[in-house]
Amino acid sequence: MGFFLSVDGREGLDKIVHVVFRVDASIEIGTGHVMRSLTLAEELKQRGVFVRFICREHSGNLCDFLRQKDYLVHKLPPIDYLQHAPKMSVRHFYEKWLGVEWNRDAEQTMESISDTPVDWFIVDHYGIDYKWEENIIEKVGCRILVIDDLANRQHACDVLLDQNLYHNMTIRYEGLVPNHCKMLLGPEYALLREEFFEERKHVKQRNGDVKRILVFFGGSDPTNETSKALEAISFLQRQDFIVDVVVGNSNPNKELIAKICEKHENFLFHCQINYMAKLIAQADLAIGAGGSTTWERCSLGLPTITITTAENQMEMTKDVASTGAIQFLGHSYDVSVGRIREALIECLDNPERLREMSAISLELMGNVKTGGTARVVSAIWEE
């Protein structure tokens, strides 16, 4: 693939390249897959790539959000579960997230892009494996980059990206990808938006004093951990710090959370924002979920009390916690309001621990001046 260097130092293309993302969001799936894919799409678009998205219209989808970002979005039809669920032979838990059998999804995907060429498919979907990918390769003739972090199924791909940290990171995908597959593993490839690198230029290690707390449990937060965290903070009856509360448009409890915030002068409500990096940089302590936002917080050295809200977050969160970068309380159904309150008190009374968590978080991210997203794009260029 040919490229040139633009005036700002970014690699650009000497021909039009077409990249299609196959990714979904819903109340159950959450918004994280679409948001990290969007970060990669933005980097590609800046380099002259023609980017499109293919998304199914699940409840809580982000199709309109992507269109507002000026992307062409091909919508796959919403699923009639009464019609399709009895017919689906689900081999693993996440396969049901497609909503239809894999071959039907592949067929609908190809129908939606039949009018233009495709050079790369980028797949960020736990319900897709090698069967879907081989079908696309055979009929479309493109290359495939898979974004994954489960390591629980085989892939037919040219590049695999897993931006998370695991103790067994280098061997997790043995036997699951082709021999020619290029592996992009670890936080150095974290898909972070440009705003985080701008804030990183000015970030300082936290001193342990808590004047601002950030609460964010992802765009949908289906188990409503946000309300639990706010109740825990309220029990402290303290007015000496500000609490920034962030929710997404797909959060089914956003109106309830907004009303809770209205009752507290120091609680600030933020919905579907585009300034998360600024809030993370301003905060001294966070309460939040595992997943992709872990790397957003670590990139800016923010100590975090972490509660996992999805099973796929647990392994990575435990491994990150073992480094001392975060405090992991457990999975959502095991964490009470009282446990969150206790963890808050422990952190507020131990500034030295918060300083250590901040330092370790920054160290985990290493050199982020060039950015993981740029590294991923460069890896595609080299293919």
C-alpha positions in Angstrom: 0.0 0.0 0.0 1.6 3.3 -1.1 1.7 6.3 1.1 3.3 9.8 1.5 4.1 12.0 4.4 1.8 15.1 4.8 2.9 18.5 6.1 1.9 17.6 9.7 4.1 14.4 9.5 1.2 12.0 9.2 1.3 9.2 6.6 -1.2 9.7 3.8 -2.3 7.6 0.9 -1.3 8.0 -2.7 -4.6 6.2 -3.7 -8.1 5.9 -2.2 -8.3 3.1 0.2 -11.7 1.8 1.4 -12.1 0.5 5.0 -15.3 -0.9 6.4 -15.9 -1.4 10.1 -18.3 -4.2 11.3 -19.2 -3.3 14.9 -22.3 -3.0 17.0 -23.5 -1.2 20.1 -26.5 -1.9 22.2 -27.7 -1.7 25.8 -26.3 -5.2 26.4 -23.2 -4.9 24.3 -22.4 -1.4 25.5 -20.8 1.4 23.5 -17.1 0.6 24.0 -16.6 -1.4 20.8 -18.0 1.4 18.6 -16.1 4.1 20.5 -12.7 2.5 20.1 -13.5 1.7 16.5 -14.4 5.3 16.0 -11.0 6.4 17.3 -9.3 4.2 14.7 -11.7 5.4 12.0 -10.8 9.1 12.8 -7.1 8.4 12.4 -7.7 6.6 9.1 -10.0 9.4 7.8 -7.3 12.0 8.6 -5.0 10.1 6.3 -7.4 10.1 3.4 -9.0 6.7 3.9 -12.7 6.3 2.9 -14.3 4.8 6.0 -17.8 3.3 6.4 -19.5 1.5 9.2 -21.9 -1.5 9.2 -24.0 -1.8 12.4 -27.1 -3.6 13.3 -30.0 -1.6 14.7 -30.0 -3.1 18.2 -31.7 -1.2 20.9 -29.2 1.3 22.1 -27.3 1.4 18.8 -25.0 4.3 17.9 -25.9 4.6 14.2 -27.1 8.1 14.4 -24.2 9.1 16.5 -21.8 7.9 13.8 -23.7 9.7 11.1 -23.4 12.9 13.1 -19.7 12.3 13.0 -20.0 12.4 9.1 -19.6 8.7 8.5 -21.6 6.6 6.1 -23.4 4.0 8.1 -25.0 0.9 6.6 -27.8 -0.3 9.0 -28.5 -4.0 9.3 -32.1 -4.6 10.2 -33.2 -4.9 13.8 -33.8 -8.5 15.0 -37.2 -10.0 15.7 -36.0 -12.3 18.5 -39.3 -14.3 18.5 -38.5 -15.3 15.0 -34.7 -15.7 15.1 -33.8 -16.8 18.6 -35.3 -20.3 18.4 -33.4 -21.0 15.2 -30.0 -19.8 16.4 -27.4 -22.4 17.3 -25.3 -20.3 19.7 -22.0 -21.9 20.3 -20.7 -19.4 22.8 -22.3 -16.6 24.8 -21.3 -13.7 22.6 -22.4 -15.2 19.4 -26.0 -14.2 20.2 -24.9 -10.5 20.0 -25.0 -10.8 16.2 -28.8 -11.4 16.5 -28.8 -13.8 13.6 -26.7 -16.8 12.4 -23.2 -15.8 11.3 -23.8 -16.6 7.7 -26.9 -14.5 7.6 -25.0 -11.6 9.1 -22.2 -12.1 6.5 -24.7 -12.1 3.7 -26.4 -8.9 4.9 -23.0 -7.3 5.4 -21.9 -8.1 1.8 -25.2 -6.9 0.4 -24.7 -3.5 2.2 -21.3 -2.9 0.5 -21.9 -4.4 -2.9 -21.7 -1.0 -4.6 -18.0 -0.1 -3.7 -14.7 -1.9 -3.3 -13.3 -2.8 0.1 -9.6 -3.0 0.9 -9.8 -3.7 4.6 -12.5 -5.0 6.9 -12.0 -4.0 10.6 -14.1 -6.3 12.8 -14.7 -5.4 16.5 -17.4 -7.9 17.5 -17.3 -10.8 20.0 -20.0 -12.6 18.0 -17.8 -13.0 14.9 -15.1 -15.6 14.3 -13.1 -17.3 11.5 -16.2 -18.6 9.6 -17.6 -15.1 9.0 -14.1 -13.8 8.2 -13.3 -16.5 5.8 -16.6 -16.0 4.0 -15.9 -12.3 3.6 -12.3 -12.9 2.4 -13.6 -15.4 -0.2 -16.4 -13.2 -1.6 -14.9 -9.7 -1.1 -11.2 -10.4 -1.5 -10.1 -7.9 1.2 -7.8 -8.0 4.2 -9.1 -8.2 7.7 -8.0 -6.6 11.0 -9.7 -8.1 14.1 -10.0 -6.1 17.4 -10.4 -8.7 20.2 -9.5 -9.2 23.8 -11.3 -12.5 24.6 -8.9 -15.0 22.9 -11.7 -17.5 23.0 -12.2 -18.3 19.3 -10.3 -18.7 16.0 -9.9 -15.9 13.5 -9.0 -15.6 9.9 -7.2 -12.3 9.8 -4.1 -10.5 8.6 -3.8 -8.3 11.7 -5.1 -8.9 15.3 -5.2 -6.0 17.8 -5.6 -6.6 21.6 -4.8 -3.4 23.4 -5.1 -4.9 26.9 -2.6 -6.0 29.4 -2.4 -9.7 30.4 0.2 -11.8 32.2 0.1 -14.3 29.3 -0.3 -11.7 26.6 2.3 -13.1 24.2 0.7 -16.6 24.1 -3.0 -16.0 24.4 -3.7 -16.3 20.7 -1.5 -19.3 19.9 -3.4 -21.6 17.6 -6.2 -19.0 17.2 -4.8 -17.0 14.3 -3.0 -17.8 11.0 0.8 -18.0 11.0 1.0 -14.9 8.8 -1.1 -12.8 11.2 0.6 -9.7 12.6 0.0 -9.3 16.3 -0.5 -5.9 17.9 -0.6 -6.6 21.7 -0.6 -4.4 24.8 -1.4 -0.9 25.9 1.2 0.6 23.5 -1.5 0.0 20.9 -4.4 1.4 22.9 -6.9 3.2 20.7 -7.0 6.6 22.4 -8.4 9.7 20.9 -6.1 12.7 20.1 -7.5 14.6 23.0 -5.7 12.3 25.4 -2.3 12.9 23.8 -2.9 16.6 24.0 -3.7 16.3 27.7 -0.8 14.0 28.2 1.6 16.7 27.3 0.6 18.6 30.4 -0.3 15.8 32.8 1.4 15.6 36.2 1.5 12.7 38.6 -1.3 13.1 41.2 -0.2 14.3 44.6 -2.9 12.3 46.5 -5.2 15.2 47.4 -8.7 14.6 46.3 -10.6 17.7 45.1 -12.4 16.2 42.2 -13.9 12.7 41.7 -15.0 11.3 38.3 -17.7 8.6 38.0 -18.1 6.9 34.7 -19.3 3.3 33.9 -19.4 3.4 30.2 -22.1 4.6 27.8 -24.9 2.2 28.7 -24.1 1.0 32.3 -26.8 -1.7 32.2 -26.4 -2.7 35.9 -26.6 1.0 37.0 -23.3 1.0 38.9 -23.3 4.8 38.5 -26.2 5.1 41.0 -24.4 2.8 43.5 -21.3 4.9 43.3 -23.2 8.2 43.8 -25.0 6.7 46.8 -21.7 5.7 48.3 -20.3 9.2 47.8 -23.4 10.7 49.3 -23.0 8.7 52.5 -19.7 10.5 53.1 -21.7 13.8 53.4 -18.7 15.8 52.2 -18.9 19.1 50.2 -15.1 19.6 49.8 -14.8 17.9 46.4 -16.6 18.1 43.1 -18.1 14.9 41.6 -18.2 14.7 37.8 -20.8 12.2 36.7 -20.7 11.0 33.1 -23.3 8.9 31.2 -24.1 8.1 27.6 -27.3 8.7 25.7 -27.9 4.9 25.7 -27.9 4.8 29.5 -31.4 3.6 30.5 -31.1 5.3 33.9 -29.7 8.7 32.7 -32.8 10.7 33.9 -32.7 9.1 37.3 -29.0 9.9 37.6 -29.6 13.5 36.5 -32.1 13.9 39.3 -29.7 12.5 41.8 -27.1 15.0 40.7 -29.6 17.9 41.0 -29.9 17.1 44.7 -26.2 17.8 45.4 -24.6 21.1 44.6 -21.2 19.5 44.1 -22.4 16.8 41.7 -22.1 17.8 38.0 -24.0 15.8 35.4 -22.5 15.2 31.9 -24.3 13.3 29.1 -22.7 12.0 25.8 -19.7 14.4 26.1 -16.7 15.0 23.8 -14.4 16.2 26.6 -13.7 13.1 28.6 -9.9 13.6 28.5 -10.4 17.0 30.1 -12.4 15.5 33.0 -9.9 12.7 33.5 -7.1 15.2 33.6 -8.9 17.4 36.1 -9.9 14.5 38.4 -7.9 13.2 41.4 -9.8 9.9 41.8 -12.2 7.9 39.6 -14.8 5.3 40.2 -15.5 3.3 37.0 -15.7 0.2 34.9 -13.0 -1.9 33.4 -12.6 -2.1 29.6 -11.3 0.5 27.2 -11.7 3.4 29.6 -9.0 1.8 31.8 -6.4 3.0 29.3 -7.9 6.4 29.0 -7.5 6.9 32.8 -4.1 5.3 32.9 -2.8 7.5 30.0 -3.4 10.5 32.3 -2.4 8.8 35.5 -5.8 8.8 37.2 -6.1 6.5 40.2 -9.3 4.5 39.9 -11.6 2.3 42.0 -12.7 -0.2 39.4 -15.8 -2.4 39.2 -16.2 -4.7 36.3 -19.6 -4.6 34.6 -19.0 -7.3 31.9 -17.5 -10.8 32.2 -15.0 -10.0 29.5 -13.5 -7.2 31.6 -12.5 -9.4 34.6 -9.3 -11.0 33.5 -7.7 -7.8 32.2 -8.8 -5.8 35.2 -7.4 -8.4 37.6 -4.0 -8.3 35.8 -3.9 -4.5 35.7 -4.8 -4.4 39.5 -1.9 -6.8 40.2 0.5 -4.0 39.0 -0.9 -1.6 41.6 -2.3 0.8 38.9 -5.9 0.5 40.0 -8.0 -0.9 42.9 -10.3 -3.7 41.8 -13.4 -4.2 44.0 -14.8 -7.1 42.0 -17.7 -7.7 39.6 -20.8 -5.5 39.8 -23.1 -8.2 41.3 -20.6 -8.7 44.2 -19.9 -5.1 45.0 -22.3 -3.3 47.4 -22.7 0.4 48.1 -21.0 -0.2 51.4 -18.0 -1.7 49.8 -17.6 1.3 47.5 -17.9 3.6 50.5 -15.2 1.7 52.3 -12.9 1.9 49.3 -13.5 5.6 49.0 -12.6 6.2 52.6 -9.5 4.1 52.2 -8.4 6.2 49.2 -9.2 9.6 50.8 -7.3 8.6 53.9 -4.2 7.3 52.0 -2.8 10.0 49.6 0.5 8.1 49.3 -1.4 5.1 47.8 -3.1 7.4 45.3 0.3 8.9 44.3 1.7 5.4 43.7 -1.4 4.4 41.6 -0.9 7.5 39.5 2.8 6.8 38.9 2.2 3.1 38.0 -0.6 4.1 35.6 1.6 6.5 33.7 4.4 3.9 33.6 2.1 1.2 32.2 1.3 3.4 29.2 5.0 4.0 28.4 5.8 6.3 25.5 2.4 7.5 24.2 3.8 10.5 22.3 3.1 8.8 18.9 -0.1 7.1 20.2 -1.3 3.5 19.9 -3.8 4.5 17.2 -1.1 5.8 15.0 0.9 2.6 15.6 -2.1 0.5 14.5 -2.5 2.5 11.3 1.2 2.2 10.5 0.9 -1.6 10.9 -1.9 -1.6 8.4 0.2 0.5 6.0 3.0 -2.1 6.1 0.7 -4.9 5.1 
